[in-house]
Each structure stands twice: as C-alpha cells, then as structure tokens.
Amino acid sequence: MDILLIEDDAETRDYVARGLRALGHAVDQANDGPSGLRCASEGRYQVLVVDRMLPGLGGLDLLRALREAHVSTPVLMLTALGEVDARVEGFEAGADDYLAKPFAFAELVARIGALARRPPLATPAVVQLRVADLEMDLLRREIRRDGRMIELQPREFHLLEYLMRHAGELVTRTMLLEHVWEYDFDPQTSVVETHISRLRGKVDRGFASGELIGTLRGAGYMLRTAPERS
C-alpha cells in the first residue's frame, strides 16, 4: 500500500520507512508539518503515520486541517505522550489510532494493516472549490477571485463554502441557518441577510467580471456558475 510517514526524527523515520518497504509497501516521507500537510492533501495514500510533535505545524493542527478539508485518510498518530488525556486529544483532532513511543515495529505494522482494511468512503476528499473565477482552498483557508486574495471572517468563510458546494442551486434562508449557523429553529433575526450583504461586498464588488451571489426574491440565494453583469 501507499503510506505517508510524517516524522521529524531522522532515526525513527528511517527505521520505520526501511521496515515498511521491506514488507513491500511504498513509503513517502516528510520531516515537518507543512510539507506533510501538502503531501497528505493529495489524497493518494491508504494510511498516514503522523508524529504528534512536528516543526512548523504540529501533528494535532495538521490533523485538524486535514479533517476540516474533508480529507478522510486513516491516520495513525505516533507520540512520546502516552497519557490518556493526550490520546483523547489526538482522537478528537481526527486520529484513527494512537501508538506511544517507544513501540514495537510488529505492532505498528498490525495497526497500519487494521486501518487499511477499513472500507473507503464513497467520495474522494475535496480540498479546493472553484466556481467561475472564484477559488477556495479548504486547507489553507484562502479565497481568491480573479487571482486576488479575499479576506473573510470564519462565519463568512463557512457561508461562502456552503454556497460554493451548492453552486447553481437555490439555497434557502432555512438551509443556511441550519448548516452554517447550526440552528434547528428560525431565530427571527437578520443574521443571514447581514452576512450575505457583507459577503457580496467582499466577493462581488470591485470585480469587472460581474456578480456571483444572486438573490431569488422570496425564495433564497444562489451562487451563480457564471457571473452576471449589473
């Protein structure tokens, strides 16, 4: 199988990689968090083996970034921290299994095999969204339109993500309250309208190509798949 090993300790990394290759696995290596995140986001590995303590981007933050971007590759986390609280924190960040250092290589292999036998998800991970000239990078949390960076607040980001995932479709106010604000009732406020207005100010205004966020009067909103000139 294809395995990505993200480990900054050269001795441990070489030992594990050599052992896995001897068993017939293909192993790619990364020695820090940022390069590991870039490789893992490609979605071509069956299992990720991730050290908790990594330079540049810690293992927990790396996992959170992957899971927020819907990268579901099974992850075995390696750590020198064996306490229950540390393991729980790892699982909450998105780890599928946990192995404390020092470990027996045979146990590592067995745990990797168990993760690889899990049935794959029906849909591949999506880490980038694109509608017309609007682009969203879910890993880096970046938005660009026509190559220009757009700065959004977290709620605006989630609102735009939902609109982009449903581009060309009618999205009602109730749907936005439920999926972006996680309300199971209508609070009778103008929160949706206010955020849509702010989002238009950042995503639509000042771009010569035209407007993307449309209002269907009395029904809801739609992110157009092609800009409309006003």
HUWO-V179571 format. One record per residue. N is the residue number from 0. RES is the residue in one letter. SS is DSSP state (a for helix, b for strand, c for the rest). PSI is psi in whole degrees, -180 to 180 (NA if undefined). OMEGA is omega in whole degrees, -180 to 180 (* if undefined). Layout:
n=[N/N]
res=[RES/RES]
ss=[SS/SS]
psi=[PSI/PSI]
omega=[OMEGA/OMEGA]
This chain:
n=[0/1/2/3/4/5/6/7/8/9/10/11/12/13/14/15/16/17/18/19/20/21/22/23/24/25/26/27/28/29/30/31/32/33/34/35/36/37/38/39/40/41/42/43/44/45/46/47/48/49/50/51/52/53/54/55/56/57/58/59/60/61/62/63/64/65/66/67/68/69/70/71/72/73/74/75/76/77/78/79/80/81/82/83/84/85/86/87/88/89/90/91/92/93/94/95/96/97/98/99/100/101/102/103/104/105/106/107/108/109/110/111/112/113/114/115/116/117/118/119/120/121/122/123/124/125/126/127/128/129/130/131/132/133/134/135/136/137/138/139/140/141/142/143/144/145/146/147/148/149/150/151/152/153/154/155/156/157/158/159/160/161/162/163/164/165/166/167/168/169/170/171/172/173/174/175/176/177/178/179/180/181/182/183/184/185/186/187/188/189/190/191/192/193/194/195/196/197/198/199/200/201/202/203/204/205/206/207/208/209/210/211/212/213/214/215/216/217/218/219/220/221/222/223/224/225/226/227/228/229]
res=[M/D/I/L/L/I/E/D/D/A/E/T/R/D/Y/V/A/R/G/L/R/A/L/G/H/A/V/D/Q/A/N/D/G/P/S/G/L/R/C/A/S/E/G/R/Y/Q/V/L/V/V/D/R/M/L/P/G/L/G/G/L/D/L/L/R/A/L/R/E/A/H/V/S/T/P/V/L/M/L/T/A/L/G/E/V/D/A/R/V/E/G/F/E/A/G/A/D/D/Y/L/A/K/P/F/A/F/A/E/L/V/A/R/I/G/A/L/A/R/R/P/P/L/A/T/P/A/V/V/Q/L/R/V/A/D/L/E/M/D/L/L/R/R/E/I/R/R/D/G/R/M/I/E/L/Q/P/R/E/F/H/L/L/E/Y/L/M/R/H/A/G/E/L/V/T/R/T/M/L/L/E/H/V/W/E/Y/D/F/D/P/Q/T/S/V/V/E/T/H/I/S/R/L/R/G/K/V/D/R/G/F/A/S/G/E/L/I/G/T/L/R/G/A/G/Y/M/L/R/T/A/P/E/R/S]
ss=[c/b/b/b/b/b/c/c/c/a/a/a/a/a/a/a/a/a/a/a/a/a/c/c/c/b/b/b/b/b/c/c/a/a/a/a/a/a/a/a/c/c/c/c/c/c/b/b/b/b/b/c/c/c/c/c/c/c/a/a/a/a/a/a/a/a/a/a/c/c/c/c/c/b/b/b/b/b/b/c/c/c/c/a/a/a/a/a/a/a/a/a/a/c/c/c/b/b/b/b/c/c/c/c/a/a/a/a/a/a/a/a/a/a/a/a/c/c/c/c/c/c/c/c/c/c/c/b/b/b/b/c/c/b/b/b/b/c/c/c/c/b/b/b/b/c/c/b/b/b/c/c/c/a/a/a/a/a/a/a/a/a/a/a/a/c/c/c/c/c/b/c/a/a/a/a/a/a/a/c/c/c/c/c/c/c/c/c/c/c/a/a/a/a/a/a/a/a/a/a/a/a/a/c/c/c/c/c/c/c/b/b/b/b/b/b/c/c/c/b/b/b/b/b/b/b/b/b/c/c]
psi=[164/123/137/124/116/102/128/-20/115/-39/-48/-43/-46/-40/-48/-44/-45/-42/-42/-38/-36/-25/3/6/152/125/122/152/146/142/9/169/-50/-45/-35/-41/-42/-45/-45/-31/-13/-23/23/8/149/-32/142/132/114/125/144/-41/104/144/149/-44/115/159/-38/-43/-36/-46/-44/-41/-42/-46/-35/-30/9/28/115/14/132/140/126/119/132/139/152/-8/111/3/154/-45/-39/-39/-42/-43/-39/-45/-40/-28/-16/5/146/-25/165/135/120/143/147/152/159/134/-37/-37/-39/-48/-43/-41/-39/-43/-40/-40/-39/-25/-8/140/138/156/156/-27/143/158/142/121/-8/139/144/129/117/-124/16/127/140/125/110/-24/-48/-7/46/144/135/144/127/36/-7/131/137/127/123/149/158/-44/-37/-38/-48/-37/-46/-40/-45/-42/-40/-37/-19/32/137/1/152/129/118/164/-40/-41/-41/-42/-39/-41/-26/-40/-9/38/133/18/163/112/-1/49/173/25/-41/-49/-40/-46/-36/-42/-44/-40/-41/-40/-28/-34/-33/-42/135/4/123/-23/-20/-178/142/-35/114/154/128/101/125/-2/-48/-143/161/133/112/147/-10/137/152/127/136/NA]
omega=[176/-176/173/179/180/-172/-177/179/-173/-179/179/-178/-179/-180/-178/-178/-180/-180/-180/178/178/178/176/-179/172/-174/169/-175/171/-175/175/-176/-178/179/176/179/179/-180/-177/-177/179/175/-177/-179/176/-179/172/174/-169/174/-178/-176/-177/176/176/180/-176/-178/180/179/176/179/180/179/179/-177/177/178/176/170/-170/179/179/-176/170/-178/175/-180/173/180/-177/-178/-178/-178/180/179/179/179/178/179/-179/178/177/178/177/178/-172/179/-178/175/-8/-177/175/-178/-180/178/176/-180/-179/-179/176/179/180/179/-178/-179/177/-180/180/175/-175/-177/179/179/176/-179/177/177/179/174/-176/-180/179/-177/177/175/-175/178/-178/-179/-179/176/176/170/-177/179/-178/180/178/180/180/170/-176/-179/177/178/-179/178/179/178/-179/178/-179/178/180/-179/-180/-179/173/176/-177/177/179/178/-180/178/-177/-172/-179/180/179/173/174/176/179/-178/179/175/179/-174/-180/-179/180/-179/177/179/178/-179/177/-179/-178/-173/-173/-173/178/179/-175/-176/177/-175/179/-176/-179/176/173/-168/179/-176/-178/-174/176/171/-176/177/173/-177/176/-180/180/*]
